[in-house]
Amino acid sequence: MLLASMTYITPRLDAAPAVDSYPTGDIVTNVTWGPGSSPYIINSIITISPIGSLTIMPGTEVRFGDDCGMIVEGVLEAGFDNGTVRFTGENGSAPGTWSGFIVRNGGEAVFEHANISGADTVFNLTGGRVTLRNSTMSSFSSTALLNMSSVMKVVNMTYDNSTVTFVDGSSRLETFAYVSFNVIDIHSLPLGDVEVDVMDVSSNIRISYMVNSTGEVPPHLLRGFTHSSGGVNRTTGEYSVIMSDFPFTHYLNTSVTVTGDRQQREILRFSWPPEMTNVPDRYFAYEDMLGVLQCSVLDRNEVGSVSVNISSGNVTYDAVHEELVFAYRNESKSHETVFINLTDGYDARSYAVNVTVVFRDDPPVFFIPRSIINVKENVPYVLGATIQDEDTPIEELVFTTDDPDNVSYDPKNSTFIFLYPDGTPSEFTVNLTISDGTTSVTRKVDVFFRAVNYPPYFRGPFPEIEIPEDTFIVLDMAPYMADPDIGDELELEMESGSYEIFSVSLLGTKLNISSLTDRNGYGRVLLTIRDRENLTDSEYLNVTITPVNDPPTLSYPDCNVSEGGAATFEVIYRDIDGDIPLSMDLIMDGVSHNMSPFADDVLDPVNGIHYRITLELPSGTHNYSFHCSDGEFEELLGPFELNITETIETSYVEGFGGLVNVTVFFSGELSLVLVEDTVEEDLSGEDEVQICSFRLEGDPADILVMIIKVWPMSLDPTVDGRFSRVMILDSNGSTELMEKDYNSVSGALSFEINGTAVGSDLVVLALRDPELDSDNDGVPDVSDEFPLDPHEWRDLDGDGVGDNSDEDDDGDGFPDSLELEAGTDPNSTSSRPKDTDGDGILDYLDEDDDQDGMPDEWELRYSLNPLDPSDASEDPDGDGFTNLEEYERNSNPFDPASGSGGNGELPLWLILLILVLLVSASAVALLLVFASRRLPPEPATEEEDWSIRGELDPEDAVECPGCSRVYPLLMDECPFCGEENPFNEDVE
């Protein structure tokens, strides 16, 4: 039997002291109030600061005035075991006479044998602690107000009308009580000489008692109840009762709960818990192996049965064989504590076994769903696999293969990736191995490889070509040519779109780019790379020809001296860059004189600017030269010598229609007579022509200087070229005095002849030069329709516009660019793009020129005529399907199998027929007919025309004389330009 009781004791009150004291202010030090100064009269609110303390000795009385009280933030200790401390009101002890105690902010108040009366709220706790022992409280409005985790402890208190208010759930009220026990054994007999340990569960305070012969334990004061919000018992007083019988080592652990303030009876039965023998504290188990321990269960209370419960599913108890069985699999745990719980209905016992599992090295599990795979070039093939290992995480397994360059492993997804480049063998075997570091598993995979022909490509970017004008560059394009396929033979093609500023030639992979004379600007070259299957890639190469400042030139110097000694000097200035001269001077005897252009002359530096200056010169010998500058280059022509005499006579005569004039400066008597003026209507057949002849009448020794000027002859340069050379002969044409070439298309040749070299007669001859190229465009004047324009040399359609500037060279109404795209000749009026079906779309853009429902490319592939709509209804292979139906079925119109995959060879029935006919001599002609005719080749996958595919057998193909495109021999005319098939009669 368990007896729990609470006893409340009211202590005796002592007499009040005789001495008065009136403390005021805050207590900030350690202060003691004793009975010698009692009573202490408080007429204000006294505060014990956090650094102060107040000790009130037994026998002391403290009286508070109205609404006065005490605030405790430090420490207040009132009373001891040997006396009473009294707190009351100055004006009586009615409830609410004084305010009470405020304990806050960590302050603590302890009252021992205290008598408190007449307060409003005795204790107002805000984060404070109050302990009351053996004390009484009376005549108050409320007992306590608890807030902010405040604690109030009450031990053996006497008070009336107690009300405790909890402001928050964290504050609490703790009370204490006396408790006693009565113990019997399991067979309901009193138990003596047994030690009982009573332990407060909340405080873990343990006190030992000896049970008397009747099984009783005397009452002892233990902590009791904990109260919280609303005064409700939140936690009961709980005690652990521990009993043991030393001779038999029986024991019982039980828990006793004391509720409320009433007596409570509890029967504690003393029992002997069941036991299990041979239970170890530590056990080593082995993965995938059974471990067995012989363990017997002892029913100590002789109940008849004991229940065994084990906390781990890896351990079981075999009651029949009395064995503990340990079975650990799959490496699920390496360590665990196993609890073995025994119970007989009265008592229980538990054992704890620390189990360590020793793992074994399991080999990995490796499975692939297929051992034969087909892999396409440069296309990843993913092979899934089942990979497991009990010992090693999947991501830590090691993958090896005999083909590590092309096979990789993805441990996250348990997949193998096969990726093979060009040049891989068609069949081979790969070994895949998975290892955990100790053991490994290998699987074989047979790989069948299928290569893919990829188009070539330019490995860029191309360099930006920049060269000065009048230069060239050779660029090897081989480093820029690439093909993913190993061993592909590549062909380089080029097409220049800027022939007006540079020329391009190709030798192998080397590109020669040469700028045209005095031409500059931006252009580009289209480069195309082609492999064996006509797969291509094209890129533009940008070319910039930078201008270069060419030096100017001076030509045709001339000097005319009047009778008065005035000399007129002339010269022609040219600059191919079009630079106007910054200076144009005549340097006469070391002095520069600025020359001026002819008043009516156009300032055209390219074709020449005539400059002139007239100077009054004294008699004597003068040296002169011509000097010019374009700002960067200077040109000097000369020096020349001029003799001025005091008496100078001149004789002047013209010949050949004014194109030849002769001026003679002389002293004495001399005259010049025109003997013969040869003017013929047609000189085209002559290479040497006498223009005119002159005779001197007088003494040639009187000649100071003779100046002969010959202007270019006005003949058609397209016939036999210009007369580009002039020769001066003496003595009836027997002695050559001087010969000069024209170096320009304008101006005159000037001859200065000393009189001592002149006989009686002078003859002027003109010589023709068929290789003369006046504009330096590479085309001789005899073939140049624009001999003075370096940018033009031909006018095919005769419209007066050179072909280089003419967008329609042959004048057929179709621009050259369109004819080039259509494959017709932009220089031939008979070769022009066609619109066979009249739908407004030219044939080269029309996918079905004859509108028969079959694309031109398909008809060309099978040697049908893309310009004849009637062949849509034909059935050349006799399989019951017309050509149009064969196209719609995607089958070969020359294969009776109609889409069964024929390869274009002669069918078996035809071969047998030929063999039979060979027996007869009359079959020879028929055999020749069949031998000359072949079925068309198997359709190609590339959508390209015949001219670039090169798939026609030479015996079955013809090259068009009009556009140089290749098409089937059986067609009547070229499908690209309409030119008639030159072999029509042979085909028929």
Long-range contacts (C-beta under 8 A, 24 or more apart in sequence): 1-181, 1-182, 1-184, 1-265, 1-266, 1-267, 2-180, 2-181, 2-182, 2-256, 2-264, 2-265, 2-266, 2-267, 2-268, 3-179, 3-180, 3-181, 3-182, 3-219, 3-263, 3-264, 3-265, 4-177, 4-179, 4-180, 4-237, 4-256, 4-258, 4-263, 4-264, 4-266, 5-177, 5-178, 5-179, 5-180, 5-219, 5-263, 6-175, 6-177, 6-178, 6-224, 6-261, 7-156, 7-177, 7-178, 8-156, 8-157, 8-158, 9-134, 9-156, 9-158, 10-136, 10-158, 11-84, 11-113, 11-115, 11-134, 11-135, 11-136, 11-158, 12-84, 13-84, 13-86, 13-115, 14-58, 14-59, 14-83, 14-84, 14-86, 16-61, 16-86, 17-59, 17-60, 17-61, 26-52, 27-52, 27-53, 27-54, 27-74, 28-52, 29-53, 30-55, 31-55, 32-56, 32-57, 33-57, 33-60, 33-62, 34-59, 34-60, 35-59, 35-60, 38-62, 39-63, 41-65, 41-90, 42-68, 42-69, 42-70, 42-90, 42-98, 43-68, 43-90, 44-68, 45-69, 45-70, 45-71, 45-99, 46-70, 46-71, 47-71, 47-73, 48-72, 48-73, 48-74, 48-75, 48-76, 48-107, 49-73, 49-74, 50-74, 50-105, 50-106, 50-107, 53-77, 56-85, 57-83, 57-85, 58-82, 58-83, 58-84, 58-85, 58-113, 59-83, 59-84, 59-85, 60-85, 60-86, 61-85, 61-86, 61-87, 61-88, 62-86, 62-87, 62-88, 63-88, 63-89, 63-90, 64-88, 64-89, 64-90, 64-97, 64-98, 64-99, 65-89, 65-90, 65-91, 65-98, 66-90, 66-91, 66-97, 66-98, 67-98, 67-99, 68-98, 68-99, 69-98, 69-99, 69-100, 69-101, 69-102, 69-119, 70-101, 70-102, 71-101, 71-102, 71-103, 71-104, 71-107, 72-101, 72-102, 72-103, 72-104, 72-107, 72-108, 72-109, 72-128, 73-104, 73-105, 73-106, 73-107, 74-107, 75-107, 75-108, 75-109, 76-101, 76-103, 76-107, 76-108, 76-109, 76-110, 77-109, 77-110, 78-109, 78-110, 78-111, 78-112, 78-114, 79-111, 79-112, 79-113, 79-114, 79-135, 80-112, 80-113, 81-112, 81-113, 83-113, 84-113, 84-114, 84-115, 85-111, 85-113, 85-114, 85-115, 86-114, 86-115, 87-114, 87-115, 87-116, 87-117, 87-119, 88-115, 88-116, 88-117, 88-118, 89-117, 89-118, 89-119, 92-118, 93-117, 93-118, 93-138, 93-139, 94-118, 94-139, 95-119, 95-120, 95-139, 95-140, 95-141, 96-120, 96-140, 96-141, 100-124, 100-140, 101-130, 102-126, 103-128, 103-129, 103-130, 103-150, 104-128, 111-135, 116-140, 121-145, 123-152, 125-150, 125-151, 125-152, 125-171, 126-150, 129-153, 131-155, 132-157, 133-157, 137-162, 144-173, 146-171, 146-172, 146-173, 147-171, 155-221, 156-221, 163-231, 164-227, 164-231, 166-228, 166-229, 166-230, 166-231, 168-229, 169-228, 169-229, 171-228, 171-229, 172-226, 172-227, 172-228, 172-234, 173-226, 173-227, 173-228, 173-231, 174-223, 174-224, 174-225, 174-226, 174-227, 175-224, 175-225, 175-226, 175-227, 176-221, 176-222, 176-223, 176-224, 177-221, 177-222, 177-224, 177-225, 177-237, 177-258, 177-261, 178-219, 178-220, 178-221, 178-222, 179-219, 179-220, 179-222, 179-224, 179-237, 179-239, 179-258, 180-216, 180-217, 180-218, 180-219, 180-220, 181-216, 181-217, 181-241, 181-256, 181-266, 181-268, 182-214, 182-215, 182-216, 182-217, 182-267, 182-268, 183-211, 183-215, 183-216, 183-217, 183-241, 183-243, 183-268, 183-270, 184-215, 184-267, 184-268, 184-269, 184-270, 185-269, 185-270, 185-271, 186-269, 186-270, 186-271, 186-272, 186-301, 186-346, 190-214, 190-215, 191-215, 191-243, 191-245, 191-270, 194-243, 194-244, 194-245, 194-270, 195-243, 195-244, 195-246, 196-241, 196-242, 196-243, 197-240, 197-241, 197-242, 197-243, 198-222, 198-239, 198-240, 198-241, 198-242, 199-239, 199-240, 199-242, 200-237, 200-238, 200-239, 201-238, 201-239, 201-240, 201-255, 202-226, 202-235, 202-238, 211-243, 224-258, 225-258, 225-260, 233-259, 233-260, 241-268, 243-268, 243-270, 245-270, 248-272, 250-300, 252-347, 269-346, 271-301, 271-346, 271-347, 272-300, 272-301, 272-347, 273-300, 273-301, 273-342, 273-344, 273-347, 273-348, 273-349, 274-298, 274-299, 274-300, 274-301, 274-306, 274-342, 274-343, 274-344, 274-347, 274-348, 274-349, 275-300, 275-342, 275-349, 276-308, 276-340, 276-342, 276-349, 276-351, 279-324, 279-340, 279-351, 279-353, 280-353, 281-352, 281-353, 281-354, 282-353, 282-354, 282-355, 282-356, 283-326, 283-353, 283-354, 283-355, 283-356, 284-355, 284-356, 284-357, 284-358, 285-314, 285-326, 285-327, 285-328, 285-355, 285-356, 285-357, 285-358, 286-328, 286-357, 286-358, 286-360, 287-328, 287-329, 287-331, 287-357, 287-358, 287-359, 287-360, 288-328, 288-329, 288-360, 290-325, 290-326, 290-327, 291-325, 291-326, 291-327, 292-323, 292-324, 292-325, 292-326, 293-323, 293-324, 293-326, 294-322, 294-323, 295-322, 295-323, 295-324, 296-322, 297-322, 297-342, 299-344, 300-344, 301-344, 301-346, 301-347, 303-344, 303-345, 303-346, 305-344, 306-342, 306-343, 306-344, 307-342, 307-343, 307-344, 308-340, 308-341, 308-342, 309-340, 309-341, 309-342, 309-343, 310-338, 310-339, 310-340, 310-341, 311-338, 311-339, 311-340, 311-341, 312-336, 312-338, 312-339, 312-355, 314-338, 314-355, 315-340, 315-353, 315-355, 326-355, 328-357, 330-390, 331-357, 331-359, 331-362, 331-390, 331-391, 333-357, 334-359, 359-391, 360-391, 361-391, 361-436, 361-438, 361-439, 362-389, 362-390, 362-391, 363-389, 363-436, 363-439, 363-440, 363-441, 364-388, 364-389, 364-392, 364-397, 364-434, 364-435, 364-436, 364-439, 364-440, 364-441, 365-389, 365-441, 366-432, 366-434, 366-441, 366-443, 367-443, 368-416, 368-432, 368-443, 368-445, 371-443, 371-444, 371-445, 371-446, 372-445, 372-446, 372-448, 373-418, 373-445, 373-446, 373-447, 373-448, 374-448, 374-450, 375-418, 375-420, 375-447, 375-448, 375-449, 375-450, 376-450, 376-452, 377-420, 377-421, 377-422, 377-424, 377-449, 377-450, 377-451, 377-452, 378-419, 378-420, 378-421, 378-422, 378-452, 378-454, 378-484, 379-419, 379-452, 380-417, 380-418, 380-419, 381-417, 381-418, 381-419, 382-415, 382-416, 382-417, 382-418, 383-415, 383-416, 383-417, 383-418, 383-445, 384-413, 384-414, 384-415, 385-414, 385-415, 385-416, 386-414, 387-414, 387-434, 389-436, 391-436, 392-436, 392-437, 396-436, 397-434, 397-435, 397-436, 398-434, 398-435, 398-436, 398-437, 399-432, 399-433, 399-434, 399-435, 400-433, 400-435, 401-430, 401-431, 401-432, 401-433, 402-430, 402-431, 403-430, 407-432, 418-447, 420-447, 420-449, 422-451, 422-452, 422-454, 422-484, 422-485, 422-486, 423-486, 423-487, 424-449, 424-451, 425-449, 426-450, 426-451, 451-485, 453-485, 453-488, 453-531, 453-533, 453-535, 454-483, 454-484, 454-485, 454-535, 455-483, 455-531, 455-535, 455-536, 455-537, 456-481, 456-482, 456-483, 456-488, 456-490, 456-529, 456-530, 456-531, 456-535, 456-536, 456-537, 457-482, 457-483, 457-484, 457-529, 457-537, 458-482, 458-527, 458-529, 458-537, 458-539, 460-539, 462-527, 462-539, 462-540, 462-541, 462-542, 464-542, 464-544, 465-513, 465-541, 465-542, 465-543, 465-544, 466-543, 466-544, 466-546, 467-513, 467-515, 467-543, 467-544, 467-545, 467-546, 468-515, 468-545, 468-546, 468-547, 468-548, 469-515, 469-516, 469-517, 469-518, 469-519, 469-520, 469-545, 469-546, 469-547, 469-548, 470-515, 470-517, 470-518, 470-548, 471-514, 471-515, 472-512, 472-513, 472-514, 472-515, 473-512, 473-513, 474-510, 474-511, 474-512, 474-513, 475-510, 475-511, 475-513, 475-541, 476-509, 476-510, 476-511, 477-509, 477-510, 477-511, 477-527, 478-509, 481-509, 481-529, 483-531, 485-531, 488-531, 488-532, 489-531, 489-532, 490-529, 490-530, 490-531, 491-529, 491-530, 491-531, 492-527, 492-528, 492-529, 492-530, 493-527, 493-528, 493-529, 493-530, 494-525, 494-526, 494-527, 494-528, 495-525, 495-526, 495-528, 496-523, 496-525, 496-526, 497-523, 497-524, 497-525, 497-526, 498-522, 498-523, 498-524, 498-525, 498-543, 499-804, 500-791, 500-804, 501-545, 502-543, 502-545, 511-541, 513-543, 515-545, 517-776, 517-777, 517-790, 518-550, 518-576, 518-577, 518-790, 519-545, 520-545, 520-546, 520-547, 520-548, 521-545, 533-942, 534-942, 534-944, 534-948, 534-949, 534-950, 535-942, 547-577, 549-577, 549-579, 549-630, 549-632, 549-633, 550-575, 550-576, 550-577, 550-633, 551-630, 551-632, 551-633, 551-634, 551-635, 552-579, 552-581, 552-605, 552-628, 552-629, 552-630, 552-633, 552-635, 553-635, 554-626, 554-628, 554-635, 554-636, 554-637, 555-608, 555-637, 555-743, 555-744, 555-747, 556-744, 556-747, 556-748, 556-749, 556-750, 557-626, 557-637, 557-638, 557-640, 557-750, 558-707, 558-709, 558-748, 558-750, 559-624, 559-640, 559-642, 559-707, 560-663, 560-707, 561-617, 561-642, 561-644, 561-648, 561-650, 561-665, 562-650, 563-648, 563-649, 563-650, 564-616, 565-616, 565-617, 565-618, 565-619, 565-644, 565-648, 566-614, 566-615, 566-616, 566-617, 567-614, 567-615, 567-616, 567-617, 567-642, 567-644, 568-612, 568-613, 568-614, 569-595, 569-612, 569-613, 569-614, 569-615, 569-624, 569-626, 570-610, 570-611, 570-612, 571-595, 571-610, 571-611, 571-626, 571-637, 572-608, 572-609, 572-610, 572-611, 572-744, 572-746, 572-747, 573-605, 573-608, 573-609, 573-611, 573-628, 574-605, 574-606, 574-607, 574-608, 574-609, 574-744, 575-605, 575-606, 575-630, 576-606, 577-605, 577-630, 578-605, 578-606, 579-605, 579-630, 579-631, 580-605, 580-630, 581-605, 581-609, 581-628, 581-629, 581-630, 582-629, 582-630, 582-631, 583-627, 583-628, 583-629, 584-611, 584-626, 584-627, 584-628, 585-626, 585-627, 585-628, 586-613, 586-615, 586-624, 586-625, 586-626, 586-627, 587-624, 587-625, 587-626, 587-627, 587-638, 588-615, 588-617, 588-622, 588-623, 588-624, 589-622, 589-623, 589-624, 592-627, 595-626, 607-745, 607-746, 607-788, 608-744, 608-746, 608-747, 610-747, 617-642, 617-644, 618-644, 619-644, 619-645, 619-646, 620-644, 643-704, 643-705, 645-704, 648-704, 653-694, 655-691, 655-692, 655-693, 655-694, 655-764, 656-691, 656-692, 656-713, 656-764, 659-691, 659-710, 659-711, 659-712, 659-713, 659-714, 660-691, 660-692, 660-708, 660-709, 660-710, 660-711, 660-764, 661-708, 661-709, 662-694, 662-706, 662-707, 662-708, 662-709, 662-762, 663-706, 663-707, 663-708, 663-709, 664-696, 664-703, 664-705, 664-706, 664-707, 665-703, 665-704, 665-705, 665-706, 665-707, 666-698, 666-702, 666-703, 666-704, 666-755, 667-702, 667-704, 668-698, 668-699, 668-702, 669-698, 669-699, 669-702, 670-696, 670-697, 670-698, 670-699, 670-700, 670-702, 670-703, 671-696, 671-697, 671-698, 672-696, 672-697, 673-697, 675-761, 683-713, 683-715, 683-723, 684-715, 684-716, 684-719, 684-720, 685-720, 686-768, 687-767, 687-768, 688-765, 688-766, 688-767, 688-768, 689-723, 689-765, 689-766, 690-733, 690-763, 690-764, 690-765, 691-764, 691-765, 691-766, 692-763, 692-764, 693-733, 693-761, 693-762, 693-763, 693-764, 694-761, 694-762, 694-764, 695-760, 695-761, 695-762, 696-758, 696-759, 696-760, 696-761, 696-762, 700-755, 700-756, 700-758, 700-759, 700-760, 701-755, 701-756, 702-755, 703-754, 703-755, 703-756, 703-758, 704-755, 705-752, 705-753, 705-754, 705-755, 706-751, 706-752, 706-753, 706-754, 706-755, 706-758, 707-750, 707-751, 707-752, 707-753, 708-750, 708-751, 708-753, 708-762, 708-764, 709-748, 709-749, 709-750, 709-751, 710-748, 710-749, 710-751, 710-764, 710-766, 711-747, 711-748, 712-742, 712-745, 712-746, 712-747, 712-748, 713-766, 717-774, 717-781, 717-782, 717-784, 717-787, 718-781, 718-782, 718-783, 718-784, 718-785, 718-787, 719-782, 720-768, 720-770, 720-782, 721-768, 721-769, 721-770, 721-771, 721-772, 721-780, 721-781, 721-782, 722-768, 722-769, 722-772, 722-774, 722-781, 722-787, 723-766, 723-767, 723-768, 723-769, 724-767, 724-768, 724-769, 724-772, 725-766, 725-767, 725-768, 725-769, 726-751, 726-764, 726-765, 726-766, 726-767, 727-764, 727-765, 727-767, 728-753, 728-762, 728-763, 728-764, 728-765, 729-762, 729-763, 729-764, 729-765, 730-757, 730-758, 730-759, 730-761, 730-762, 730-763, 731-759, 731-760, 731-761, 732-761, 732-763, 733-761, 733-763, 733-765, 735-759, 737-762, 741-769, 744-774, 745-774, 745-775, 745-787, 745-788, 796-827, 797-829, 803-827, 818-842, 822-976, 822-977, 823-947, 823-963, 823-965, 823-976, 823-977, 824-962, 824-963, 824-976, 824-977, 825-962, 825-963, 825-977, 828-962, 830-962, 831-962, 831-963, 831-977, 831-978, 831-979, 832-977, 832-978, 833-977, 834-977, 834-978, 836-867, 837-869, 843-867, 843-975, 843-976, 844-976, 849-975, 852-884, 853-884, 853-887, 854-883, 854-884, 854-887, 855-887, 856-975, 857-943, 857-945, 858-887, 858-939, 860-945, 860-946, 860-967, 860-968, 860-975, 861-936, 861-937, 861-939, 861-940, 862-892, 862-893, 862-894, 862-936, 862-939, 863-936, 863-956, 863-968, 863-970, 863-971, 864-893, 865-971, 865-972, 865-975, 866-975, 867-973, 867-975, 892-938, 892-939, 894-935, 894-936, 895-935, 902-938, 903-938, 904-934, 904-935, 904-936, 904-937, 904-938, 905-935, 906-930, 906-935, 936-968, 945-976, 947-976, 958-982, 958-983
